[in-house]
């Protein structure tokens, strides 16, 4: 468990909310949010920050308030609206905020799906990351995530594979596309595709066993590890046999 902040630390962070450098303000709000209810004394200053001229500072202040008060539903409409701020926020920033709330942000799924229509890839991989954090409740996004496995940006592909794995068995329609990604030119994509196949599971996923076993022989230790984990989920007796073979 993370140690609670000292009162002096909270005071310094509150003071940082008035810094002229917006990046300092953003970092202070994120740290206050990380401490949750222990940062309650910062709420008046954070509410004042909601009047900032900088839209990103307003976004992070709202995020901190939601985390400190543990009341995302009261603030979710604001974060959904922030997804449409394409000129004042960095691409993908609003989705990054939603990622921090995990399954509690499940109402955002339809709006996150629309992020995949945007030209800048940061919006697409940001949305995929948020959908991954939401997990099984994001099953509605399986079709768009499956399509995103063919995105030109490798970061979109691996975030989408990660999201499909976090959704789990409901993502079984994506298995064929994930099997294709085991031959992706990017090793991260291949690794996340292997991980997703293992987590989705089911009889159809066993079609990937030969490719996963071949991945265990590659030089990349991370790929070896995810392939072994996926095989253990799909075909656990093969792991047992390899461990007991002479």
RAMOKA-V687774 format. One record per residue. N is the residue number from 1. PHI is phi as a letter, one per 30 degrees, with the letter a starting at -180 (none if undefined). OMEGA is omega in degrees with one decimal (none if undefined). D_CENTER is the distance of its C-alpha to the mean C-alpha in Angstrom with 1 decimal. Layout:
n=N phi=PHI omega=OMEGA d_center=D_CENTER
n=N phi=PHI omega=OMEGA d_center=D_CENTER
This chain:
n=1 phi=none omega=-179.1 d_center=21.9
n=2 phi=d omega=180.0 d_center=21.4
n=3 phi=d omega=178.4 d_center=24.8
n=4 phi=d omega=179.7 d_center=25.6
n=5 phi=d omega=175.3 d_center=26.2
n=6 phi=d omega=175.8 d_center=29.9
n=7 phi=e omega=178.7 d_center=31.5
n=8 phi=d omega=179.4 d_center=32.2
n=9 phi=d omega=179.2 d_center=28.6
n=10 phi=d omega=179.1 d_center=27.7
n=11 phi=d omega=179.4 d_center=30.7
n=12 phi=d omega=179.8 d_center=29.7
n=13 phi=d omega=176.9 d_center=26.2
n=14 phi=d omega=179.4 d_center=27.9
n=15 phi=d omega=-178.6 d_center=30.3
n=16 phi=d omega=179.1 d_center=27.6
n=17 phi=d omega=178.7 d_center=26.5
n=18 phi=c omega=-178.7 d_center=29.7
n=19 phi=d omega=-179.8 d_center=29.2
n=20 phi=d omega=177.5 d_center=30.2
n=21 phi=d omega=-175.5 d_center=27.2
n=22 phi=d omega=179.2 d_center=24.2
n=23 phi=d omega=176.2 d_center=21.9
n=24 phi=d omega=178.0 d_center=23.6
n=25 phi=d omega=-179.8 d_center=23.1
n=26 phi=d omega=-179.1 d_center=19.3
n=27 phi=d omega=179.2 d_center=19.2
n=28 phi=d omega=-179.3 d_center=21.6
n=29 phi=d omega=179.4 d_center=19.7
n=30 phi=d omega=179.3 d_center=16.4
n=31 phi=d omega=176.6 d_center=18.6
n=32 phi=d omega=178.3 d_center=20.6
n=33 phi=d omega=-178.5 d_center=17.5
n=34 phi=d omega=-179.6 d_center=16.6
n=35 phi=d omega=176.6 d_center=20.1
n=36 phi=i omega=-174.9 d_center=19.9
n=37 phi=e omega=179.2 d_center=23.3
n=38 phi=d omega=179.2 d_center=25.0
n=39 phi=c omega=-172.9 d_center=24.5
n=40 phi=e omega=-178.7 d_center=26.4
n=41 phi=d omega=179.0 d_center=29.2
n=42 phi=d omega=-174.3 d_center=27.0
n=43 phi=e omega=178.4 d_center=26.6
n=44 phi=e omega=-179.9 d_center=29.7
n=45 phi=d omega=178.3 d_center=28.7
n=46 phi=d omega=177.8 d_center=25.2
n=47 phi=d omega=175.3 d_center=26.8
n=48 phi=d omega=179.9 d_center=29.1
n=49 phi=d omega=176.9 d_center=26.3
n=50 phi=d omega=178.1 d_center=25.3
n=51 phi=c omega=-178.7 d_center=28.4
n=52 phi=d omega=176.1 d_center=27.3
n=53 phi=d omega=-179.3 d_center=28.2
n=54 phi=d omega=-174.9 d_center=24.9
n=55 phi=d omega=179.0 d_center=22.2
n=56 phi=d omega=176.8 d_center=19.3
n=57 phi=d omega=176.9 d_center=21.3
n=58 phi=d omega=-179.7 d_center=21.7
n=59 phi=d omega=-177.9 d_center=18.0
n=60 phi=d omega=175.9 d_center=17.2
n=61 phi=d omega=178.1 d_center=20.3
n=62 phi=d omega=177.7 d_center=19.3
n=63 phi=d omega=-179.8 d_center=16.0
n=64 phi=d omega=179.4 d_center=18.2
n=65 phi=d omega=-179.7 d_center=20.7
n=66 phi=d omega=179.8 d_center=18.3
n=67 phi=d omega=-177.4 d_center=17.1
n=68 phi=d omega=-179.1 d_center=20.7
n=69 phi=d omega=-178.9 d_center=22.2
n=70 phi=h omega=-177.1 d_center=19.5
n=71 phi=b omega=179.1 d_center=20.1
n=72 phi=d omega=-176.5 d_center=17.1
n=73 phi=e omega=-179.3 d_center=19.2
n=74 phi=d omega=-174.7 d_center=21.7
n=75 phi=c omega=-175.4 d_center=19.4
n=76 phi=e omega=178.5 d_center=17.0
n=77 phi=e omega=178.8 d_center=19.5
n=78 phi=d omega=-178.6 d_center=19.3
n=79 phi=d omega=176.9 d_center=15.6
n=80 phi=d omega=177.9 d_center=16.1
n=81 phi=d omega=-179.1 d_center=19.1
n=82 phi=d omega=178.2 d_center=17.3
n=83 phi=d omega=-180.0 d_center=15.4
n=84 phi=c omega=179.6 d_center=19.0
n=85 phi=d omega=-174.7 d_center=19.8
n=86 phi=c omega=-178.7 d_center=19.9
n=87 phi=c omega=-175.3 d_center=22.7
n=88 phi=c omega=178.1 d_center=22.1
n=89 phi=c omega=174.0 d_center=18.4
n=90 phi=d omega=178.6 d_center=16.7
n=91 phi=e omega=177.8 d_center=14.9
n=92 phi=i omega=-176.0 d_center=11.3
n=93 phi=d omega=-179.0 d_center=12.0
n=94 phi=d omega=177.4 d_center=12.1
n=95 phi=d omega=177.8 d_center=8.8
n=96 phi=d omega=176.9 d_center=7.5
n=97 phi=d omega=-179.7 d_center=9.8
n=98 phi=d omega=178.6 d_center=8.7
n=99 phi=e omega=-176.6 d_center=5.2
n=100 phi=d omega=-178.3 d_center=7.9
n=101 phi=c omega=176.3 d_center=9.8
n=102 phi=h omega=-176.6 d_center=8.1
n=103 phi=e omega=-179.9 d_center=10.7
n=104 phi=d omega=-178.6 d_center=13.1
n=105 phi=c omega=-173.9 d_center=11.6
n=106 phi=d omega=179.4 d_center=12.7
n=107 phi=d omega=-178.5 d_center=15.4
n=108 phi=d omega=-172.8 d_center=13.2
n=109 phi=e omega=-179.7 d_center=12.6
n=110 phi=e omega=-179.1 d_center=15.8
n=111 phi=d omega=177.5 d_center=15.2
n=112 phi=d omega=178.4 d_center=11.8
n=113 phi=e omega=-178.8 d_center=13.8
n=114 phi=d omega=178.1 d_center=16.3
n=115 phi=d omega=-177.7 d_center=14.0
n=116 phi=d omega=177.1 d_center=14.6
n=117 phi=d omega=-176.1 d_center=18.3
n=118 phi=d omega=-173.7 d_center=18.0
n=119 phi=d omega=-178.6 d_center=19.6
n=120 phi=d omega=-175.0 d_center=17.5
n=121 phi=d omega=179.9 d_center=14.8
n=122 phi=d omega=176.5 d_center=12.6
n=123 phi=d omega=-176.1 d_center=12.3
n=124 phi=d omega=-179.9 d_center=11.5
n=125 phi=d omega=175.2 d_center=8.7
n=126 phi=d omega=178.4 d_center=7.3
n=127 phi=d omega=178.8 d_center=7.8
n=128 phi=d omega=177.5 d_center=6.5
n=129 phi=d omega=178.6 d_center=2.9
n=130 phi=d omega=178.1 d_center=4.3
n=131 phi=d omega=176.4 d_center=6.3
n=132 phi=d omega=-179.4 d_center=4.8
n=133 phi=d omega=178.7 d_center=4.6
n=134 phi=d omega=173.3 d_center=7.9
n=135 phi=i omega=-174.2 d_center=9.2
n=136 phi=e omega=179.9 d_center=12.9
n=137 phi=d omega=178.9 d_center=13.5
n=138 phi=c omega=-176.1 d_center=11.7
n=139 phi=e omega=179.0 d_center=14.5
n=140 phi=e omega=-176.2 d_center=16.1
n=141 phi=d omega=-176.5 d_center=13.6
n=142 phi=e omega=-179.5 d_center=14.8
n=143 phi=d omega=-177.5 d_center=17.5
n=144 phi=d omega=176.6 d_center=15.6
n=145 phi=d omega=177.4 d_center=12.9
n=146 phi=d omega=177.7 d_center=16.0
n=147 phi=d omega=-178.3 d_center=17.7
n=148 phi=d omega=175.6 d_center=14.9
n=149 phi=d omega=177.5 d_center=15.6
n=150 phi=c omega=-179.6 d_center=18.7
n=151 phi=d omega=179.4 d_center=17.3
n=152 phi=d omega=-179.6 d_center=19.4
n=153 phi=c omega=-177.5 d_center=16.5
n=154 phi=d omega=-180.0 d_center=15.3
n=155 phi=d omega=175.4 d_center=12.0
n=156 phi=d omega=-178.3 d_center=11.4
n=157 phi=d omega=-175.5 d_center=12.9
n=158 phi=d omega=173.7 d_center=11.0
n=159 phi=d omega=-179.8 d_center=7.5
n=160 phi=d omega=176.3 d_center=9.5
n=161 phi=d omega=177.5 d_center=11.1
n=162 phi=e omega=-178.7 d_center=8.2
n=163 phi=d omega=179.6 d_center=7.3
n=164 phi=d omega=177.0 d_center=11.1
n=165 phi=d omega=179.5 d_center=11.5
n=166 phi=d omega=176.4 d_center=9.5
n=167 phi=d omega=174.2 d_center=11.6
n=168 phi=i omega=-170.3 d_center=14.6
n=169 phi=e omega=179.3 d_center=18.2
n=170 phi=d omega=179.3 d_center=17.8
n=171 phi=c omega=-177.5 d_center=16.3
n=172 phi=e omega=176.5 d_center=19.6
n=173 phi=d omega=-178.7 d_center=20.7
n=174 phi=d omega=-171.9 d_center=18.3
n=175 phi=d omega=-179.3 d_center=20.0
n=176 phi=d omega=179.0 d_center=22.6
n=177 phi=d omega=177.9 d_center=20.2
n=178 phi=d omega=177.4 d_center=18.2
n=179 phi=d omega=176.5 d_center=21.6
n=180 phi=d omega=-177.5 d_center=22.4
n=181 phi=d omega=175.4 d_center=19.3
n=182 phi=d omega=176.3 d_center=20.9
n=183 phi=c omega=-177.9 d_center=23.3
n=184 phi=d omega=178.5 d_center=20.9
n=185 phi=d omega=-178.8 d_center=22.3
n=186 phi=c omega=-176.1 d_center=19.1
n=187 phi=d omega=178.0 d_center=18.8
n=188 phi=d omega=178.0 d_center=15.0
n=189 phi=d omega=-179.7 d_center=14.9
n=190 phi=d omega=-179.5 d_center=17.6
n=191 phi=d omega=-179.7 d_center=16.0
n=192 phi=d omega=175.2 d_center=12.8
n=193 phi=d omega=178.0 d_center=15.3
n=194 phi=d omega=178.9 d_center=17.5
n=195 phi=d omega=-178.6 d_center=14.9
n=196 phi=d omega=-179.8 d_center=14.0
n=197 phi=e omega=178.5 d_center=17.7
n=198 phi=d omega=-177.6 d_center=18.5
n=199 phi=d omega=177.5 d_center=16.1
n=200 phi=d omega=173.9 d_center=17.3
n=201 phi=i omega=-179.3 d_center=20.8
n=202 phi=j omega=-177.3 d_center=24.1
n=203 phi=e omega=-177.1 d_center=27.2
n=204 phi=d omega=-178.2 d_center=25.9
n=205 phi=d omega=-178.1 d_center=23.3
n=206 phi=d omega=175.7 d_center=26.4
n=207 phi=d omega=-178.7 d_center=27.3
n=208 phi=d omega=-172.3 d_center=24.8
n=209 phi=e omega=-178.2 d_center=26.7
n=210 phi=d omega=179.9 d_center=29.0
n=211 phi=d omega=179.2 d_center=26.3
n=212 phi=d omega=177.9 d_center=24.4
n=213 phi=d omega=176.2 d_center=27.7
n=214 phi=d omega=179.6 d_center=28.4
n=215 phi=d omega=179.1 d_center=25.1
n=216 phi=d omega=-178.1 d_center=26.3
n=217 phi=c omega=-178.0 d_center=29.1
n=218 phi=d omega=-178.6 d_center=27.2
n=219 phi=d omega=-177.2 d_center=27.5
n=220 phi=d omega=-176.3 d_center=23.8
n=221 phi=d omega=177.9 d_center=23.3
n=222 phi=d omega=177.3 d_center=19.5
n=223 phi=d omega=177.1 d_center=20.3
n=224 phi=e omega=-176.1 d_center=23.1
n=225 phi=d omega=-178.2 d_center=21.0
n=226 phi=d omega=177.6 d_center=18.3
n=227 phi=d omega=178.7 d_center=21.3
n=228 phi=d omega=178.0 d_center=23.2
n=229 phi=d omega=-179.6 d_center=20.5
n=230 phi=d omega=179.2 d_center=20.2
n=231 phi=d omega=-179.4 d_center=24.0
n=232 phi=d omega=178.0 d_center=24.4
n=233 phi=d omega=-175.5 d_center=22.4
n=234 phi=d omega=-169.5 d_center=24.3
n=235 phi=b omega=-171.2 d_center=27.7
n=236 phi=e omega=-178.8 d_center=28.1
n=237 phi=d omega=179.3 d_center=31.8
n=238 phi=d omega=176.9 d_center=31.4
n=239 phi=d omega=-179.9 d_center=29.8
n=240 phi=d omega=-178.1 d_center=32.7
n=241 phi=d omega=-178.7 d_center=35.2
n=242 phi=d omega=-178.5 d_center=34.0
n=243 phi=d omega=-175.8 d_center=34.2
n=244 phi=c omega=-178.9 d_center=37.7
n=245 phi=d omega=179.6 d_center=39.2
n=246 phi=d omega=none d_center=42.2
